[in-house]
Amino acid sequence: MTGRDRQTVADMAVEHCGSAEPAFAIARRNGIAIDTEVAGMELMEEPVADRRIKDYIATAGVSPANLYEADEDVLTTDDESENVVTEDEETIS
């Protein structure tokens, strides 16, 4: 499995194994920390932990990636509505 831009070992575990739980084993097998940025790195895989999550990620065409630069605008979804909340808690409707 090849790491994508802004992915950590934990992100790759979710994408390829369906759970973050295998991240520790993946990191150990590859001699890196679970929060290491793995863009372009080839890592040895672990068995799939949750096929439903793995299949959903593949079908939806998404790729978990948690690393970002501190000065970037980061948008998250507000759980209680369809609004988007910016890093400084400004709501965009």
N, C-alpha and C positions, 0 to 999 in steps of 0.2 A: 504494500500500500504506500502511496506517495502523498506526503503532506502538501497541503495547499496553503496559499498565502494567508497569514494570520492565524493558522491553526496551531494548537498545542497537542501534546500526546493525548490529553483528555478529550479534546475535540475529535481526534481521529478515532479514539475508542468508541465514542458515541456514534460516529458516522459508519464505521466498519464493523462494530460489534453490537450496536444497539444499546449500549450502556457505557457509562463512564467507569464502571467497576473494573474492567480489564486494563485500564490505563496504567495501573501500577505494574502489572505483569509485562505490558508492552514496554514501558520505560525501563524496567529491569533487564529484559531481554536485549534491549538496544543500547543499554548503558547511558541513558539520559534521564533527566528529571521530567515529571509529568507536565510541568509548565514550560518546557522547552519549546520554542517556536520551531516547527518542523517543515516549513515551506521548502519543497523540493527534495526533502529527505525520503529515502526508501526505508521503511520500518517493517520488521517482522510482525505478522499478525497473531492475534489470539483467536480462539473460537468465538463464534457468535453467541452473545449472552441473551439477546432479545430480538428475535427475528422480525417481530412486528415493527419495532422502532427502526431497525436497519432498513427494512423494506419501505417504510413510510418515507424516510429520508431520501432513499434512492428514487422513489416514485415522485416525490414532491420536487426533486431537483435542487434541494437545499444542501448546504455544507456548513456544519457548525464551525465557527471561527470566533474565538473570544479575545484575541489580541487586538488592541487599537492604540493609536497614539493619544496621549493625554490632551493634546490641543485639538483633536478632531471633534466634530459634532456627532454625538452618538444618539440615535433615536431608539426608543423602546416603546412597546405597546402598553398602554394603560389597561390593566386587567378588567376594570369595571366599565369601560366604554370603548368605543371605536376611535377615540382620540389618540394622537401620538404625543408622547411626552419627551421633551428634549432633556439633555443632561442637566440643565439648570432648572428643571421642573416647569418650564414654560409649556403650556398645552397648545397644540395645533389641532384645529378641528378639520 
